[in-house]
Amino acid sequence: MNEYEMAFTAGGIFSLVWFLLYILCWVAHGIWAWIDDAEISSDNFMIYKGMEILGYSLDNEDNGFRYYKGESYYRTKIKSDGVKIMLVPMTIFVITPFITLISIQFYNVSLVIGTVLGIFYLARFARRNKKMFDTHTKDKNAHS
């Protein structure tokens, strides 16, 4: 088995584990509803917690999009059905082993890209601080 097959296998295993965790949350939710003699709701705990971490709130009405970001459901344009909590991590899990493998095999290119990015971030930091210091030197009462 070569490195690319191992990377593909690792990505597949990671995304399979993520999907099994999703299924396990549904099963645990169903078992808990059965024990509690309650009706099974359509909310998955993993999706709910993931959307909560991203800053979304749950809308209790059944109008297609269960989650919204902002002060109220009808005033915001940022709505979601929670699919991004499943698809984005699965995509990351599949792509990450390949990116790691390629960056190790072409380590000199990775070092150049990392160094250039470091210089860019340092230049951006210096430029932003220069602007801040220039405004503070013009206004002598800025820190008093």
N, C-alpha and C positions, 0 to 999 in steps of 0.2 A: 504494500500500500504506500503510495507516494504522499508527499506533503499536501498536495491539493485535495486528494481524496480524504485525507485526515481532517483538513480544514472544513471540507464539505460535511463530513460526518459529524464533526464537533458542532458546527452551526445547526445541523439538523437535530442533534440531540438537545442543544440548548432551547431551540424553538419548540421541540416536542415536550420538554419539561415545563416550559411556560404554558403550553396548551393544556397539559395534564393538571397543572395548578389551577387553571381556569375551570376545568371540569370538576376538580376536587372541591372548589368553592361552591359550584352548583349543587353537588351531591350533599355537602355539609349543610347548605342552606335548606335543601329539601328534607334532610333528616331532622334538622332542628324544627322546621315547620310541622313535620309529622309528629314529633315528640310533643310540641306545644299545642297541637290540634289547631293550628292556624292555617290560613290560606297561603299558598306559596306565592310570593310576589315575584315580579320579573327583574328584580334588582340583584345583580351579582355583587358579592362583597368586594371582590378584587377590582372590578371595574369601578365601583362606587369609591373605594379608597384611592384608587389611582386618579380618578377625576377630581377627587377632593384635594389631592396633592398638587394637581395642576391648577387649582383655584376655581373649579367649577362647582356649582350648587345643583342639587337635585330638584327637578320640577315634578310634582306629584301628579300632574294631569297627564293623560295619555295623548300627546299631540305630536308624536314622532320623535322629537328631540328631547331626551330625558334630562339633559344637563345644560346649564347655561352659565355664562361668566358675566358678572355685572350685578347691578342692583336688583333687577327684576327680569323675569323671563321675557316679557313683552317689550321692554325698553332696550334690550341688548340685541346686537347682531351676531354675537359669538355664541353659537349653539352647537351641541354635539350629541351624538347618540352613544358615545363611549367606545366606538370601534377603534379609535386611535390608541387606546390602552392595550388592545390586543395586537394590532398590526405593527405599530412602531417598534415595540420591544422584539417581536418575532423577526422583523426585518433587520434590526440591529444584531440580534443573535446570529442570523445567517451570514451577514456581511462582515462582522468583526473578525472571525478567524481568518478570512481571506485577506483582509487589510493588514492584520498582524503578520501573516505569512509573507506577504509581498513586501512589507516594510522591513522585515528581517532579511529577506533575500536581497533586497536592494537597499542595504543599510546606508550606503554612501549618499544616495539620493534622499533618503529619509533625514540624514544628518544635515544636508544642505537646506532642505525645506524647513526643518526645525530651526536652524540657525537664522534663516531669512525671516521666518515668522517672529522669532525672538527679537531681532533687530527692529522689525516693523512695530511690534508692541512697545519696545523701549522708546522708539522715536515718537510714537503716539503719546505715551506717558509724558515724555519731555515737552512735547508741544502743548499738551493740556496744562501742565504745571507752569510753563512759561506764560501762557495766557492768564492763568490765575494770579501769578506773582506780579505780572504787569498791571493788572487791575488793582491789586493791593498796594503797589508802590505809588500809583496815582492818587489813591485815596488813603491818606495818612491815618484816618480814624477807623479804618476797616476792622482793626482788632482791639480797639479800646472800649 
